[in-house]
Amino acid sequence: MKFTKEQLSEALKAGITNNGKKNLAMSERSFNGKVERIYKRLEKASGNDELELDDAVADYLEDFQEDDNNIRNDNSKFVKEWEKNHPAKDDKGDKDDYKDNKGDESKLDKLLKELQDLKSEREEEKRAKTISEKRNQLKSALKGKEVKNEDWINDQLELIHIDSETDVDALTERLVKSYNKFNANTPPDITPGGTGGGKGKTDDFADVVAVVRKQSHREEK
């Protein structure tokens, strides 16, 4: 082939976006993945040594445009439905913003950006909800294991990192063991693990922290 994968990517993107006059509706990840697959197929196919860039673009541009337009239309429908169900309190400013003489494509680009922001907000809300549910599950599980000291439970929930990958059952067992160690050596009127708690607080709780850190490290990878 007489062109690189990067040249093919740039040429296809220019064709889809009309040389940058409109945004790419599909995600960069999806676009790059599709280009990668096409380029690999071209490399493996026999008789492509003399294949020109323009010929390759002509063969695949229409498919890319169709995919991008479908995504653009889906996003546009979603935005219109969202605006219908969530009317702005004062749409005067919005109308002024859209009167930029750039036509429907410019307005759609702005709506697509708002859609991306909305998706990000939803993902963050979903993540926060999941963490909250995990915390509540852990709290209920500890109480079910006869951990009756509410202050101690709340203290541990403040110290522990909880995310969507946290294994509640495994963490519960670790915390119960830690609580039992504290409780065995702590006077009834002192909160285990709090100020004035029993000896060896750091060592007894270290196994719990280690498990949580291990889970967090695994998720980052």
Secondary structure, 3 states (H helix, E strand, C coil): CCCCHHHHHHHHHHHHCCCCCCCCCCCHHHHHHHHHHHHHHHHHCCCCCCCCHHHHHHHHHHHHHHHHHHHHHHHHHHHHHHHHHCCCCCCHHHHHHHCCCCHHHHHHHHHHHHHHHHHHHHHHHHHHHHHHHHHHHHHHHHHHCCCCCHHHHHHHHHHCCCCCCCCHHHHHHHHHHHHHHHHHCCCCCCCCCCCCCCCCHHHHHHHHHHHHHHHHHHHHC
